[in-house]
Amino acid sequence: MALSCPKCPSSSRFGIPQTQRTATASAPFYHFSIPKRDLATPMSSRTSNNRKHGPTCMREAITPVPVDEEEAPLENVENGLPAVRSNASWNTEVNSASGEDSTVSITVVGASGDLAKKKIFPALFALFYEDCLPKHFTIFGYARSRMTDGELRAMVSKTLTCRIDKRENCNDKMEQFLERCFYQSGQYNSEGSFAELNKKLKEHEAGRISNRMFYLSVPPNVFIDVVKCASKSASSLNGWTRVIVEKPFGRDSESSAALTRNLKQYLEEDQIFRIDHYLGKELVENLSVLRFSNLVFEPLWSRQYIRNVQLIFSEDFGTEGRGGYFDNYGIIRDIMQNHLLQILALFAMETPVSLDAEDIRNEKVKVLRCMKPLILDDVVIGQYKSHTKGGISYPAYIDDKTVPNDSLTPTFAAAAIFINNARWDGVPFLMKAGKALHTKGAQIRVQFRHVPGNLYKKSFGTDLDRATNELVIRVQPDEAIYLKINNKIPGLGMRLDRSNLNLHYAARYSKEIPDAYERLLLDAIEGERRLFIRSDELDAAWALFTPLLKELEENKIAPELYPFGSRGPVGAHYLAAKYNVRWGDLSAEH
């Protein structure tokens, strides 16, 4: 279903076609042609070469670029270069050198929720604090709750903090940011409420080219209502409109496909930004850099040298009142099908043609399609039970008042995944995710094969795993990359030790690591899709897990119970042992 624009002879979705720009009193438009290669001209030197260095701040993006007038003559242009966008993605903004001609309006739908208060507004403030937002921007909160602009600002101000390396002018920056924040109350399925929002947005845009971004921080059952109303009543008519969608993206292949179909009634694929915040974490972003820019690793990245790969996620707390939401999804849908699988795809993909978003996502889709669908024999599920430790009693999952007493929803899962291609054939990729475990963290562990005919095997006894090299990428907390190697202990004897070659981020870099939401929000504003999930990628991910999930639920398979604060169910150890693997996070050092 397309939205008709009263100023255009044809219909359009969230915008107007490139070749039919029209003039208004406040913003003149011009019709001229530019070669396709020039539409992708980088906004600054940092964004050249397909954004090889990641997103750049908008203050850098508006740096004037010299233009050879003989090569690109333009007539009737008096106030700078008019905006030109590719019809496919509206990805490149070419505004006047001063940046005065456009504005960005960010609407947080579901502004009164925890995600908005704890993550989205603080991330937007951090971008503002670092001068990464454009000169003209407005932030609107939208929710059903009755609230004034002042009440929204008071709510948001409680969660804002300044960068540890730039404490000066913190209060001034907060005041400036909060002055840009406004609120509109309304129902999620009300076109009238979104029309009121549209009216207020226009007032703040003041006749400039309006670029609009909607962040859907709402339950998935209202996604379509919000998108429908925004498309009909609050989309931009002379700039781009983008929508960020939070997980879950359905519960299985069928519901995910239905959600995608419904979204595409009102949006083009390149307007949909499916966010997985784990892809915005610093160490996940560094994964491809580590692999593709270091000669020492790239030749080793295959079945010839790697024995197994482990992707481990653990939380040391339970559902804590979120049981109602969690019980409808479980740990497999909540963590494994998205966070861990996305990391696995980045880890295992072939070298992309370039660092362009589509080239990277193409390779991720290819490797996902090479994976075998999960079967029950390669999966262990668990659920935490009550436990008393140190005189403190910890509740069971079913003790949560929002969880049914007979719930079989897993709070823990471990799985072995295999990739049927020449690079990874036979290598087990072990995933493990759980709540109420003994520690909190996320890590990738790459265990290399044993050295053939190791001359020093007597020094390690029968436990050859002690001699195995291991690359560990600690995603959180206390970010680090370290490689375990064997070396001789100083002295007259021949005693060997296992040591770490360690890159500890806190020790090496003084700058604070940005929150994942900061990176992803900046990418969405700039139209960079590299860290967002494409629809065919989502289809391939659900194809792996849907048969398993249906079998678990249809056969009512009971999870193995494990004590709160433990290392998880015993079955996870048997699953690893089945493939001659030990979980790296359970070694003596941990």
C-alpha positions in Angstrom: 0.0 0.0 0.0 1.6 3.2 -1.1 1.1 6.7 0.4 0.0 9.3 -2.1 1.8 12.6 -2.1 -0.5 15.6 -3.0 2.4 17.3 -4.7 3.4 14.4 -7.0 1.6 12.8 -9.9 2.7 9.4 -8.7 2.5 7.6 -5.4 5.4 7.1 -3.1 6.3 5.4 0.1 7.7 7.6 2.8 9.1 10.2 0.4 8.9 11.3 -3.2 10.8 10.0 -6.2 14.1 11.5 -7.0 13.2 12.6 -10.5 10.0 14.4 -9.5 11.2 17.0 -7.0 9.0 20.1 -6.8 9.5 23.6 -5.5 8.0 25.2 -2.4 8.5 28.7 -1.1 10.8 27.5 1.7 12.9 24.8 -0.1 13.5 25.0 -3.9 14.3 21.8 -5.7 16.0 21.2 -9.0 15.8 18.3 -11.5 19.2 17.3 -12.9 21.1 14.1 -13.4 24.2 12.8 -11.6 26.1 9.6 -12.5 25.3 6.8 -10.1 28.8 6.5 -8.9 28.7 10.2 -7.8 25.6 9.5 -5.6 27.8 7.5 -3.4 30.4 10.2 -2.9 31.5 10.1 0.7 30.4 13.0 3.0 33.9 13.2 4.5 37.3 11.6 4.3 36.4 9.3 7.2 33.5 7.8 5.3 35.3 7.1 2.1 35.9 3.6 0.6 32.5 2.3 1.6 32.7 3.6 5.1 35.8 1.4 5.9 36.2 3.3 9.2 32.6 3.1 10.4 30.2 5.9 11.0 31.4 9.5 11.2 29.9 12.3 13.2 27.6 14.7 11.3 29.8 17.7 12.2 32.5 16.1 10.1 30.1 15.1 7.4 29.2 18.6 6.5 32.8 19.6 5.8 32.8 21.4 2.4 34.2 19.3 -0.5 35.8 21.2 -3.4 33.9 20.8 -6.7 35.3 21.3 -10.2 32.8 23.6 -11.8 33.9 22.5 -15.3 33.1 18.9 -14.6 29.8 19.4 -12.9 28.1 22.6 -14.0 24.8 23.5 -12.4 22.5 26.2 -13.4 20.1 28.3 -11.2 21.8 27.2 -8.0 22.2 30.2 -5.7 22.2 28.9 -2.1 24.4 25.8 -2.3 24.0 22.3 -3.7 20.4 20.9 -3.5 19.8 17.5 -1.9 20.0 14.5 -4.1 19.2 10.9 -3.0 19.3 7.6 -4.8 15.8 6.3 -5.3 16.7 2.9 -3.9 18.0 4.0 -0.5 17.9 7.8 0.1 21.3 7.0 1.6 23.4 10.0 0.6 22.7 13.5 1.8 24.2 16.2 -0.4 23.2 19.4 1.4 24.6 22.8 1.3 28.1 23.2 2.8 26.7 25.0 5.8 24.3 22.2 6.7 21.5 24.7 7.0 19.1 23.1 4.5 18.1 19.9 6.4 17.1 18.7 9.8 16.7 15.3 11.4 13.7 14.5 13.6 13.9 11.4 15.8 10.7 10.1 17.3 11.0 7.5 20.0 7.8 5.5 20.0 7.2 4.0 23.4 9.2 6.8 25.1 7.9 6.0 28.6 9.3 2.5 28.5 12.4 1.2 30.2 14.4 0.7 26.9 13.8 4.3 25.9 14.7 5.7 29.3 17.7 3.5 30.0 19.2 3.1 26.5 17.8 5.2 23.7 17.7 8.7 25.2 21.1 8.3 26.9 22.6 7.1 23.6 21.1 10.1 21.8 22.5 12.4 24.4 26.0 10.8 24.2 25.9 11.4 20.4 24.9 15.1 21.0 27.6 15.4 23.7 30.3 14.2 21.2 28.9 16.6 18.5 27.8 13.6 16.3 24.3 14.8 15.7 23.5 17.3 13.0 23.2 21.0 13.8 19.4 20.9 13.3 17.7 18.0 15.1 14.7 17.4 17.2 13.8 14.5 19.5 10.1 13.6 20.1 8.9 11.1 22.6 5.6 9.4 21.7 3.6 7.1 24.0 0.1 6.6 25.3 1.0 8.1 28.7 -0.1 11.6 29.4 2.9 13.8 29.8 4.1 17.3 29.2 7.4 18.3 27.5 8.7 19.3 31.0 7.7 15.9 32.5 9.5 14.1 29.6 12.6 16.2 30.2 12.6 15.5 33.9 12.2 11.7 33.2 15.0 11.7 30.7 17.4 13.8 32.7 17.6 11.2 35.4 19.3 8.7 33.1 21.8 11.1 31.3 25.5 10.9 32.0 28.5 12.6 30.5 31.6 11.0 29.0 34.3 10.3 31.6 36.9 12.0 29.4 34.8 15.2 28.9 33.2 16.2 32.1 33.4 19.9 31.4 30.2 21.7 30.5 28.2 18.6 31.3 25.3 20.5 32.8 25.2 23.0 29.9 25.2 20.1 27.4 22.3 18.4 29.2 20.3 21.6 29.2 20.9 22.1 25.5 19.9 18.5 24.7 16.8 18.6 26.8 15.7 21.8 25.1 15.5 19.7 21.9 13.3 17.0 23.5 9.5 17.2 23.2 6.5 14.9 23.8 3.4 13.9 22.0 0.8 11.7 23.6 -1.3 9.4 21.5 -2.5 5.9 20.7 -0.3 3.6 18.6 -3.1 2.9 16.1 -4.4 6.5 15.8 -3.7 8.3 12.5 -5.0 11.4 14.2 -2.4 11.3 16.9 0.3 10.8 14.4 -1.1 13.7 12.4 -0.7 15.9 15.5 2.9 14.6 15.8 3.4 15.5 12.2 2.2 19.1 12.8 4.6 19.6 15.7 7.5 18.1 13.7 6.9 20.5 10.9 6.9 23.4 13.3 10.4 22.5 14.5 11.6 21.6 11.0 10.9 25.2 10.0 10.7 24.6 6.2 14.0 22.7 6.0 14.4 19.3 4.2 12.9 17.0 6.8 14.6 13.6 7.5 12.7 11.5 10.0 13.6 8.5 12.0 11.1 6.5 14.1 12.5 4.1 16.8 9.9 1.5 17.7 10.5 0.8 21.3 7.2 -0.9 21.7 5.9 -4.5 21.9 5.9 -6.4 18.5 2.1 -6.7 18.4 1.8 -2.9 17.7 4.7 -2.6 15.2 2.4 -2.6 12.2 -0.1 -0.2 13.7 2.7 2.3 14.4 4.2 1.9 10.9 0.8 2.2 9.2 -0.1 5.4 11.1 3.4 7.0 10.7 3.4 6.2 6.9 0.0 7.8 6.4 0.3 10.8 8.7 3.9 11.5 9.8 6.3 10.6 7.0 8.7 13.0 5.4 7.6 14.3 2.0 10.9 15.8 0.9 13.6 13.8 2.7 14.1 10.3 4.0 12.1 8.3 6.6 13.6 5.4 8.4 12.2 3.0 11.0 14.2 1.1 13.6 12.6 -2.1 14.7 13.6 -3.8 17.9 13.6 -7.6 18.3 11.9 -10.0 18.6 11.3 -10.3 14.9 8.5 -12.9 15.2 8.6 -16.2 17.1 9.4 -18.5 14.1 9.8 -18.5 10.4 6.1 -18.1 9.7 5.4 -15.2 12.1 8.7 -13.5 11.1 7.7 -13.7 7.4 4.3 -12.3 8.2 5.8 -9.4 10.1 8.2 -8.6 7.2 5.3 -8.8 4.7 3.2 -6.4 6.8 6.0 -3.9 7.2 6.7 -3.9 3.5 3.1 -2.8 2.9 4.3 0.7 4.1 8.1 0.6 3.9 10.8 -0.4 1.4 13.4 -2.9 2.7 16.1 -0.2 2.8 13.9 1.9 5.2 13.7 -0.9 7.7 16.5 -1.0 10.3 16.2 -4.3 12.3 18.4 -3.6 15.3 20.4 -6.2 17.2 22.3 -4.2 19.7 25.0 -6.9 20.0 26.2 -6.1 16.5 27.0 -2.6 17.8 29.3 -3.8 20.6 33.0 -2.8 20.1 34.5 -6.3 20.1 31.9 -7.6 17.7 32.6 -4.7 15.4 36.3 -5.5 15.8 35.8 -9.1 14.8 36.1 -8.6 11.0 39.1 -6.2 11.6 40.9 -8.8 13.6 40.4 -11.4 11.0 40.7 -9.6 7.7 43.5 -7.1 8.5 45.9 -9.4 10.3 47.8 -11.9 8.2 48.6 -14.0 11.2 44.9 -14.9 11.7 43.3 -15.1 8.2 45.2 -18.3 7.1 44.3 -20.0 10.3 40.5 -19.3 10.0 39.4 -22.7 8.8 38.8 -26.3 9.6 42.5 -27.1 9.0 43.6 -25.3 12.2 40.5 -24.6 14.3 39.1 -27.5 16.3 36.0 -25.8 17.7 34.4 -22.3 18.2 32.4 -21.4 21.3 30.0 -18.5 21.6 29.0 -18.1 25.3 26.5 -15.7 26.9 25.7 -15.8 30.6 23.8 -13.6 33.1 24.1 -13.9 36.8 20.5 -12.8 37.4 17.1 -14.2 36.6 14.0 -12.7 34.9 13.4 -10.3 37.8 9.8 -9.4 37.0 10.2 -9.7 33.2 9.0 -13.3 33.3 5.8 -12.5 31.5 7.7 -11.4 28.4 10.4 -13.9 28.7 8.1 -16.9 29.1 6.6 -16.2 25.7 10.0 -16.4 24.0 12.6 -18.3 26.1 16.4 -18.1 25.9 16.7 -19.6 22.4 14.6 -16.9 20.8 15.8 -14.2 23.1 19.5 -14.7 22.8 20.6 -17.6 20.5 18.6 -17.0 17.4 19.7 -13.4 17.1 22.7 -12.2 19.3 24.8 -15.4 19.1 23.8 -16.4 15.6 24.7 -12.9 14.3 28.1 -13.1 15.9 28.6 -16.6 14.4 27.7 -15.4 10.9 30.2 -12.5 11.1 32.9 -14.9 12.4 32.4 -17.6 9.8 31.5 -15.7 6.7 33.8 -15.6 3.6 35.7 -12.5 2.8 33.2 -9.9 1.4 33.9 -8.1 -1.9 34.1 -4.8 0.0 33.0 -3.3 3.3 29.8 -2.1 1.7 26.8 -3.1 3.8 25.2 -5.2 1.1 28.4 -7.1 0.4 28.8 -8.0 4.1 25.2 -9.0 4.5 25.4 -11.1 1.4 28.2 -13.1 2.9 26.3 -13.5 6.2 23.3 -14.9 4.4 25.5 -17.4 2.4 27.0 -18.8 5.6 23.7 -19.0 7.4 22.2 -21.0 4.5 25.1 -23.4 4.8 24.2 -24.3 8.4 22.3 -27.5 9.2 19.0 -27.0 10.9 19.3 -27.8 14.6 18.1 -31.2 15.8 17.2 -32.2 19.3 20.2 -34.5 19.8 22.5 -31.5 19.5 20.6 -29.3 22.0 20.4 -29.2 25.8 17.8 -27.0 27.5 17.6 -26.0 31.2 15.6 -24.0 33.7 17.0 -22.5 36.9 15.6 -23.7 40.2 15.7 -22.1 43.7 19.0 -22.3 45.6 20.4 -21.2 48.9 24.0 -20.0 49.1 25.7 -18.2 51.9 22.5 -17.9 53.8 20.8 -16.1 50.9 17.8 -17.8 49.1 17.5 -17.3 45.3 14.2 -17.9 43.7 13.3 -20.4 40.9 12.2 -19.3 37.5 8.6 -20.4 38.2 8.7 -18.4 41.5 8.4 -15.3 39.4 4.7 -14.2 39.8 4.5 -13.4 36.1 5.4 -17.0 35.1 3.0 -20.0 35.1 3.8 -22.6 37.7 4.0 -25.3 35.0 6.2 -23.4 32.6 8.6 -25.4 30.5 10.3 -22.3 29.0 14.1 -22.8 28.9 16.2 -20.2 30.7 19.4 -22.0 29.5 20.3 -23.7 26.2 23.4 -25.1 24.6 23.6 -26.2 21.0 26.1 -27.6 18.5 25.9 -26.0 15.0 27.7 -27.2 11.9 28.4 -25.4 8.7 28.4 -27.4 5.4 31.0 -25.6 3.4 34.6 -26.2 2.4 36.0 -23.8 5.1 34.1 -25.2 8.2 33.1 -28.8 7.4 33.2 -30.8 10.6 34.0 -28.0 13.0 31.5 -27.8 15.9 30.3 -24.3 16.7 29.0 -24.5 20.3 26.6 -22.0 21.6 25.6 -21.6 25.2 23.3 -19.0 26.8 21.6 -18.9 30.1 20.2 -16.8 33.0 20.9 -17.2 36.7 24.4 -18.6 36.1 27.6 -18.2 38.1 28.9 -15.2 36.2 27.9 -12.5 33.7 29.6 -12.1 30.4 29.8 -12.8 26.7 32.7 -14.2 24.8 33.9 -15.9 21.7 36.5 -18.7 22.2 38.4 -20.2 19.3 40.2 -23.4 20.2 42.9 -24.5 17.8 44.0 -28.0 17.0 46.7 -29.9 18.8 50.2 -29.6 17.4 50.9 -32.8 15.4 53.8 -34.7 16.9 54.2 -32.2 19.7 57.8 -32.5 21.0 56.7 -31.2 24.4 53.7 -33.4 25.0 55.3 -35.1 27.9 55.4 -31.8 29.7 51.6 -31.6 29.5 50.9 -35.2 30.5 47.8 -36.8 29.1 45.8 -33.6 29.1 46.7 -32.3 25.6 44.0 -29.6 25.9 46.4 -27.8 28.2 48.7 -27.4 25.2 46.0 -26.0 22.9 46.3 -22.5 21.7 43.1 -20.5 22.2 42.0 -17.1 21.0 39.5 -15.4 23.3 37.4 -12.4 22.4 35.7 -11.1 25.5 32.8 -9.0 24.3 31.7 -8.0 27.8 32.4 -7.0 30.5 36.0 -5.7 30.7 36.5 -6.0 26.9 39.7 -7.8 25.9 41.3 -10.0 23.2 43.9 -12.5 24.3 45.7 -15.5 22.7 46.8 -18.4 24.9 50.3 -19.7 24.0 52.7 -22.1 25.6 56.1 -21.0 26.8 59.0 -22.1 29.0 59.1 -21.0 32.6 62.5 -19.3 33.4 64.9 -21.7 35.1 67.3 -24.6 34.6 64.5 -27.2 34.1 62.1 -27.6 31.2 58.8 -26.6 32.7 56.1 -25.2 30.4 53.5 -22.7 31.2 50.4 -21.4 29.4 50.4 -17.6 29.1 48.2 -14.9 27.5 49.2 -12.4 24.9 46.7 -9.8 26.0 45.0 -6.8 24.6 43.1 -5.3 27.5 41.0 -2.5 26.2 40.8 -0.5 29.5 44.6 -0.6 29.8 45.4 0.1 26.1 42.8 2.8 25.3 41.9 5.7 27.6 38.8 6.6 25.7 35.5 5.2 27.0 34.0 2.5 24.7 30.7 3.8 23.3 27.5 2.0 24.1 26.2 -0.2 21.3 23.1 1.9 20.9 25.2 5.0 20.2 26.9 3.3 17.3 23.7 1.9 15.9 21.7 5.1 16.2 24.4 7.0 14.4 24.5 4.4 11.7 20.8 4.6 11.2 20.9 8.4 11.0 23.6 8.2 8.4 21.9 5.4 6.4 24.6 2.8 7.1 23.0 -0.7 7.1 26.1 -2.8 7.7 25.1 -3.7 11.3 21.4 -4.1 10.7 19.6 -7.3 9.7 18.2 -7.8 6.2 15.0 -9.7 5.6 16.6 -12.7 3.8 19.2 -12.9 6.6 16.3 -13.1 9.1 14.6 -15.8 7.1 17.8 -17.9 7.0 18.3 -17.5 10.8 14.7 -18.6 11.6 15.0 -21.6 9.2 17.8 -23.0 11.5 15.8 -22.8 14.7 12.1 -23.1 13.8 12.1 -27.0 13.5 13.8 -27.3 16.8 11.4 -24.9 18.6 8.3 -26.6 17.2 9.6 -30.0 18.4 10.4 -28.7 21.9 6.9 -27.1 22.2 4.8 -29.7 20.5 6.4 -32.6 22.5 6.5 -30.5 25.7 10.1 -31.5 26.4 11.0 -30.6 30.0 14.1 -28.6 30.7 16.8 -29.9 33.0 16.8 -28.1 36.3 20.0 -26.3 37.5 20.5 -24.3 40.7 20.5 -20.5 40.6 24.1 -19.3 40.5 25.5 -22.6 39.2 27.4 -23.4 35.9 24.2 -24.6 34.2 22.8 -28.1 33.6 25.1 -31.1 33.5 23.7 -32.0 30.1 25.7 -29.1 28.6 29.0 -30.8 29.5 27.9 -34.1 27.9 26.9 -32.2 24.7 30.4 -30.7 24.5 32.1 -34.0 25.4 30.1 -35.6 22.5 32.3 -33.6 20.1 35.5 -33.9 22.2 35.2 -30.3 23.5 35.5 -28.7 26.9 33.7 -25.4 27.6 36.4 -22.8 27.8 34.7 -20.7 30.4 34.7 -23.6 32.9 38.4 -24.2 32.9 40.6 -23.9 36.1 41.3 -20.2 35.4 37.6 -19.4 35.8 
